[in-house]
């Protein structure tokens, strides 16, 4: 077999195309549809060109195409955002496929793929995404090795990439454990894609109904003791005070003193909240304490933090599910606010109740009786009731079909119009217990809105949805809608409707995901300090701890590199193939052909052919055996023996003169 260096300079573009596609696939959900379609079109054109000759764009056309792709990346995103730059990178590396003329071009393309792969860390740090990134990096490393040494087969290249990854793993663990972390998550940065919060600063009719089709996890909860019964699993989020005729808003001035009525024991729990880009937290109703720096309880018992939740966080909470919040001193005018006009039929009904001189409790019972009369339907598709104009009137007197926000909002409107203070509370209701982990999983589909009415000096929770759909207190929304014969198509795809044989698999995955988040994604600076304390280094959280972590990580990294430096030469001396190769190079040096340090076997063969053609045939046979052993995966006892014998027979005469 003859080794032809000129052939090795022509890159095989098939593995390069494969690694470009692999690197970009992770970003298809993150970049614009136009950018994704352009990437697919360029991939397809290049793949087709591997089967039949197709025109290759010249420099001028590629320059114009690059400028147009830049405009596409910017105009299909919100300006020069991270998403725009990632889109541009994906587009440009697809365009790079059209100029793979030399090995250098192929090397640049593969190296650029590392940036595409690593940029996926900005968008997701989930276990599947992280696993994909690691595997993509290994595959890209194997392709890079193949580009540098085309005779290297796929399996040896993958083996080499795995060997490099294993050698880097100890240093990676050291840096993960000890390098100071400024934010949570595996990569120490918040997600750049805004997660679904479940709630915005306002709630309109139909807003929560749209969330009911979303089975993304909102948060997970681990209780210190027994789990509260389903009817007490109200998860308090935002408190809505102001109504402008179309939407309910939080308003300002929620700070104030906290006072509770006596009622039941305190429940402790740990809540792991997914990022939702808002400034509020969720807690079991009624919260009394949250152990999270920068968070506080408002006077309406909503839990708030000073900055938006841009990364996954965990915090300890304490709540009293049976307690009620006492009203603050002063007239409760805030709970009576209504726009000056709108929904005349609802106003007239409330006025008639007020003129009947009903007590506040009787007014509450009258409104609940109306909603529970049997004429109202709990559904995700309320139709015209979602229209902003006269939405309360349309729901109460026309459609009589709606979701929790329709029942709660209309109930609050009626009571306020009748002179009873009331406010809305947005959060979640229920959750599903994972029997494997023993924790509660609350999803966006569990989003819920209820009311708190000021009765006898305290804010008492009243859930108007329960008047029309009493089973909602015991079942999730998707279970109730499916069981109730709703026409909603999402019930067929809901988490609750998984076949029984798939439920254990779903619970197992949820447990794995939960542990990944707890042990890896939420590993924080405080955890690093605690690790140092366990090692006997009692440092506080501050500048000194950060310095200790940096120094410790540096020392361990230096020790690891020193260990590799000491072990590597010893391994080479123990390698019979390396020993025979050095013997071969020594023989060449005696013949006047000293190998330069940067020369590989192919380059060395070119030198031999140019300077000592009389040795070319014998040297080519030896070098071919060496390349087979090192790069083609032909490393077996017979090949090593043949190589050893060929080297021993190689006794070139010294150079003439």
VENZIVEN-V589464 format. One line per field, one symbol per residue. ss: DSSP state (H for helix, E for strand, C for the rest). phi: phi as a letter, one per 30 degrees, with the letter a starting at -180 (. if undefined). burial: + if it has 16 or more other ideal C-beta (glycine too) atoms within 10 Angstrom, else -. A space follows every 50 residues. Layout:
ss = ???
phi = ???
burial = ???
//
This chain:
ss = CCCCHHHHCCCCHHHHHHHHHHHHHCCCCCCCHHHHHHHHHHHHHHHHHC CCCCCCCCHHHHHHHHHHHHHHHHHCCCCCCHHHHHHHHHHHHHHHHHHC CCHHHHHHHHHHHHHHHHHHHHCCCCHHHHHHHHHHHHHHHHHHHHHHCC CCCHHHHHHHHHHHHHHHHHHHHHHHHHCCCCCCCCCCCCCCCCCCCCCC CEEECCHHHHHCCCCCEEEEEEECCCCCCHHHCEEEEEEECEECCCEEEC CCCCCCCCCECCCCCCEEEEEEECCCCCCECCEECCEEEEECCCEEECCC CCEEECCCCCCCEEEEEEECCCCCEECCCCCCHHHHCCCCCCCHHHHHHH HHHHHCCCCHHHHHHHHHHHHCCCCCEECCCCHHHHCCCCHHHHHHHHHC EECHHHHHHHHHHHHHHCCCCEEEEEEEECCEEECCCCEEEEEHHHEEEE EEEEECCEEEEECCHHHHCHHHHCCCHHHHHHHCCCCCHHHHHCHHHCCH HHHHHHHHHHHHHHHHHHHHHCCCHHHHHHHHHHCCCCCCCCHHHHHHHH HHHHHHHHHHHHHHHHHHHHHHHHCHHHHHHHHHHHHHHHCCCCCCCCCC HHHHHHHHHHHCHHHHHHHHHHHHHHHHHHHCCCCCHHHHHHHHHHHHHC CCCCCCC
phi = .ccceddddcddddddedddddddedcedccddddddddddddddddddd cbdbdcddddddddddddddddddddbdidcdddddedddddddddddbc cbdddddddddddeddddddddcabdddddddddddddddddddddddbe ddddddddddddddddddeedddddddcdeccbdjdciadddcddddjbc dbbcdjddddddcccdddabbccdbddededccccdbcccccbcjbbcbd iciddldcbbddliddccaccccddbicccccaddcdbabcbdicbcddc idcbbdbddcbdbbadbbbbdcdbdddddjdddddcdbddbjhddddddd ddddddhddddddddddddddcdjdcbdadbdiddddddhddddddccdh bacddddddddddddddcjcdabcbcabbjkcdcddciccccceddeabb cbcdbhibdcdbcddddcbedddcbdddddddddidddddddcdddcdee dcdedddddddddddddddcdcdbdddddddddddjcdcddldddddddd dddddddddddddddddddddddddddddddddddddddddicdddeddc ddddddddddcbddcdddddddddddddddbcicdbdddddddddddddd bdddddi
burial = ----------+-+-+++-+++++++++--+++--++-++--++--+--+- --------------+---+--+++-++-----++-+++++++++++++++ ----++++++-+++-++-+++++++++--+-++--++-++++++++++++ ++---+++-++---------+--+--+++-+--+++++-+++--+-+++- -++-+++++-++++--+++++++---++----+++++++++++-+-++++ +--+---+--+-----++++++++++-+-+++++++++-+-+--+-++-+ +++++---+++++++-+++++-+++++-------++-+---++--++-++ --+----+-+--++-+++-+++---+-+++++--++---+++++++--++ ++++++++++++++++++-+++++++++++++-+--+-++++++++++++ +++++--++++++++++++--++-++++++++---+-+-++--+++---- ------+--++-++-+++--+++++--++--+------------++-++- -++--++-------------------+--++--++-++--+-+-+----- +--++-++---+--+---+++++++++++++++-----++-+++-++--+ -+-----
//
